[in-house]
Amino acid sequence: MTANLLLFLTAVALIPYAIPALMPTWRWWLGVTCIFGAMIAALWIEHWIVSSRLDYNEGPGGGIGVAFWALVTTGFATGVVVRGCTLLFAAYGLRLRYLLAIGILGFAIVPALIVVPTWWYDWKMRPASEACRSTTFHVTIANGVLSIPAASFWNIYLGRTSSRDAYYLEQKVSLREFCDVNDDGKRPVKATNMWLKLRNFGLVTPALCTGAVADWAKTYCDAHAAAKRGGDNKLDFPTNIYVFAPDEVILGEFGGTRSTYQDSLKTASQSGDVYITSDAPSGKEPLTFRCRQINPGYWCGAFYPWRDGAHLGYTFQSAREEIAARGGRMDAETRKFLSGFDSH
């Protein structure tokens, strides 16, 4: 907050503060409190009634107006409380100079109410340290370990549900909080799920894709650049990648399953699901995609046991006739990409 803005807001609060604070007697103080307090209360009640309507439209300046009247209300309420205290202290014989000091210091409450929340917000939103931004996290999923650079776009979940203990490495505040959990990468972290989404928050270019790009990250970086141009379905790289411990997560939160191949063997499938098997090699089970028709094409996903008790999953969009072949290439690219985070 700039000094000029702070001075303006302080001046706005000074007048409503001074009105009750300068009242000479209890009667004057009580009268001003009732009259002006009732006026301010009526304005807030009217605002509450109007804003409760379904067709209410605050408009571009509505928030500014509410903030202005909140400041006026705060200044007036502070003046009422401070003057009430000084009148009470005067009745008990407190000296005039102390009463004046209380009145002057009382006004400091108003700018403090403006500055302290702003300072606290700036403190909470401070970026991660250089040590945090340049570190590598050692993340355990089931019995496997991945080395995840802080300068990447993984979402890392430490709890059973994604609504708690979730950290987003592309967001500076969340990255800083995650570094607090593992002491800037010095301590390993036990996670339940990791999610890499091609359409990341803000579509900022990840550090992996700046400068000399490693071979294992090349397709990801090309697909990420294409996503910015709206062509993320043109390259053989998934829209989402998941590495998870199936016993430690709620699979339905991200559309996961233990094995799409095992699901395809069930006699009854979910309505609208189509299972397509690829000839591409994929561990112990045939690579199988669970697909659902969208407009245009199909939205598909493959989930299966990967390694060290962790499961791998990814999703992508494709034309019906390309799912098997393109899905096989997606699987190969996903595994190549994950090799860049291998701790073995």
Disulfide bonds with the S-S distance in Angstrom:
Cys132-Cys179 1.85
Cys209-Cys221 2.01
Cys291-Cys300 2.12
